[in-house]
Amino acid sequence: MSEETILITGASGGFGYEFARQLEATGCRLILHARDAVRLQLTLDILKHPERHRTIIADLSQRKGVEGFIEAVNSEGDLTGLINNAGFGVWGKFEQCEDVAQLDVLRTDLVAPVAITHALLPGLIRSRGFIINVSSLAGETPLPYMSTYAAAKAGLTYWSEAVRTELDGKVRVVTLVPGPSPTGFRDVSGMPKGKGSLFRTSAEVVVAASLNRLRQGGGYCVPGFRHYFLWLLQKIVPRDISLKLMAKYLKP
Ligand SMILES: NC(=O)c1ccc[n+]([C@@H]2O[C@H](COP(=O)([O-])OP(=O)(O)OC[C@H]3O[C@@H](n4cnc5c(N)ncnc54)[C@H](OP(=O)(O)O)[C@@H]3O)[C@@H](O)[C@H]2O)c1
């Protein structure tokens, strides 16, 4: 068994669950985080060695939640890996979505990863560890009716890529940029199931691609050919056209 300790935020389902499953197979110890203790326990229960791992409950949309979370993680010693995965979106007209929910998206998807990474970085540097920031293709283009989520993920991608360059040679960083995947994300955001189904890529493929990129030394990672095709479209379609297409596609 290795002595590596890896923290996964948002491990109560979706990508977080899959990170836990694939990383446990490498023999590391996991710190699993979420808000929902019951669902987090279900993740722990499917692991082969639940007794090796630890769970922490915290709401990352709250400043006090983030502070308490960092304190709890610090008491576990230096990490070798940090996966900033927890996040959610809000789908709907900006004027009609609750302002608190939209601010919570920014706090959970952008502010919390920055705060958590900054606090845990000294240990990650000492252990010559790694960070995986789970961003989104939503951060590659403005998205009408998911405006705040797209803004949060755009911020996360830009921050992650800049920090990756600063940390070169000290900590490996992967900026993971997936498109649609069948997780709990849609139910939480309120988005209808049908949208984006053609391009859906499994959580297993998404997570495996990011761990593969990590083994190559880190970098920007668009997982799977379907998401890569969407990414290419985002790069070549002019913004005015893309805005119209996305508005038509995402309109409630
Ligand atoms: N699925 C997709 O189509 C897709 C595409 C691109 C990017 N992503 C990104 O992938 C990441 C993982 O999402 P997922 O697709 O796996 O969705 P998911 O199944 O809904 O999982 C989201 C995780 O984030 C946690 N979380 C949400 N809000 C939180 C908060 N305020 N405080 C603490 N934890 C919170 C949830 O835990 P609790 O509910 O237990 O708190 C859950 O474990 C997110 O950052 C998402 O933006 C998803």
PDBQT file of the ligand as one rigid body, heavy atoms in Angstrom, charges set to zero:
ROOT
HETATM    1  N1  LIG A 301     -21.901  16.025 -15.371  1.00  0.00    +0.000 N 
HETATM    2  C1  LIG A 301     -21.620  16.937 -16.271  1.00  0.00    +0.000 C 
HETATM    3  O1  LIG A 301     -22.269  16.996 -17.325  1.00  0.00    +0.000 OA
HETATM    4  C2  LIG A 301     -20.473  17.886 -16.012  1.00  0.00    +0.000 A 
HETATM    5  C3  LIG A 301     -19.846  18.481 -17.124  1.00  0.00    +0.000 A 
HETATM    6  C4  LIG A 301     -18.785  19.344 -16.907  1.00  0.00    +0.000 A 
HETATM    7  C5  LIG A 301     -18.345  19.600 -15.646  1.00  0.00    +0.000 A 
HETATM    8  N2  LIG A 301     -18.966  19.029 -14.560  1.00  0.00    +0.000 N 
HETATM    9  C6  LIG A 301     -18.458  19.331 -13.229  1.00  0.00    +0.000 C 
HETATM   10  O2  LIG A 301     -18.094  18.126 -12.583  1.00  0.00    +0.000 OA
HETATM   11  C7  LIG A 301     -18.080  18.332 -11.168  1.00  0.00    +0.000 C 
HETATM   12  C8  LIG A 301     -18.772  17.164 -10.500  1.00  0.00    +0.000 C 
HETATM   13  O3  LIG A 301     -20.148  17.171 -10.860  1.00  0.00    +0.000 OA
HETATM   14  P1  LIG A 301     -20.942  15.852 -11.267  1.00  0.00    +0.000 P 
HETATM   15  O4  LIG A 301     -21.214  15.947 -12.719  1.00  0.00    +0.000 OA
HETATM   16  O5  LIG A 301     -20.269  14.661 -10.751  1.00  0.00    +0.000 OA
HETATM   17  O6  LIG A 301     -22.344  16.145 -10.538  1.00  0.00    +0.000 OA
HETATM   18  P2  LIG A 301     -22.979  15.520  -9.206  1.00  0.00    +0.000 P 
HETATM   19  O7  LIG A 301     -23.185  14.065  -9.394  1.00  0.00    +0.000 OA
HETATM   20  O8  LIG A 301     -24.159  16.382  -8.913  1.00  0.00    +0.000 OA
HETATM   21  O9  LIG A 301     -21.851  15.748  -8.093  1.00  0.00    +0.000 OA
HETATM   22  C9  LIG A 301     -21.560  17.027  -7.588  1.00  0.00    +0.000 C 
HETATM   23  C10 LIG A 301     -20.812  16.881  -6.273  1.00  0.00    +0.000 C 
HETATM   24  O10 LIG A 301     -20.540  18.206  -5.766  1.00  0.00    +0.000 OA
HETATM   25  C11 LIG A 301     -20.987  18.287  -4.425  1.00  0.00    +0.000 C 
HETATM   26  N3  LIG A 301     -21.466  19.641  -4.091  1.00  0.00    +0.000 N 
HETATM   27  C12 LIG A 301     -22.372  20.384  -4.772  1.00  0.00    +0.000 A 
HETATM   28  N4  LIG A 301     -22.594  21.548  -4.148  1.00  0.00    +0.000 NA
HETATM   29  C13 LIG A 301     -21.805  21.541  -3.022  1.00  0.00    +0.000 A 
HETATM   30  C14 LIG A 301     -21.585  22.464  -1.970  1.00  0.00    +0.000 A 
HETATM   31  N5  LIG A 301     -22.220  23.645  -1.886  1.00  0.00    +0.000 N 
HETATM   32  N6  LIG A 301     -20.711  22.138  -0.986  1.00  0.00    +0.000 NA
HETATM   33  C15 LIG A 301     -20.074  20.956  -1.033  1.00  0.00    +0.000 A 
HETATM   34  N7  LIG A 301     -20.233  20.037  -2.011  1.00  0.00    +0.000 NA
HETATM   35  C16 LIG A 301     -21.094  20.331  -3.001  1.00  0.00    +0.000 A 
HETATM   36  C17 LIG A 301     -22.122  17.256  -4.318  1.00  0.00    +0.000 C 
HETATM   37  O11 LIG A 301     -22.209  16.772  -3.001  1.00  0.00    +0.000 OA
HETATM   38  P3  LIG A 301     -23.494  16.974  -2.038  1.00  0.00    +0.000 P 
HETATM   39  O12 LIG A 301     -24.698  17.175  -2.872  1.00  0.00    +0.000 OA
HETATM   40  O13 LIG A 301     -23.492  15.750  -1.197  1.00  0.00    +0.000 OA
HETATM   41  O14 LIG A 301     -23.077  18.158  -1.283  1.00  0.00    +0.000 OA
HETATM   42  C18 LIG A 301     -21.627  16.142  -5.229  1.00  0.00    +0.000 C 
HETATM   43  O15 LIG A 301     -20.800  15.259  -4.529  1.00  0.00    +0.000 OA
HETATM   44  C19 LIG A 301     -18.774  19.683 -10.923  1.00  0.00    +0.000 C 
HETATM   45  O16 LIG A 301     -17.779  20.650 -10.642  1.00  0.00    +0.000 OA
HETATM   46  C20 LIG A 301     -19.438  19.970 -12.269  1.00  0.00    +0.000 C 
HETATM   47  O17 LIG A 301     -19.577  21.338 -12.486  1.00  0.00    +0.000 OA
HETATM   48  C21 LIG A 301     -20.028  18.173 -14.735  1.00  0.00    +0.000 A 
ENDROOT
TORSDOF 0
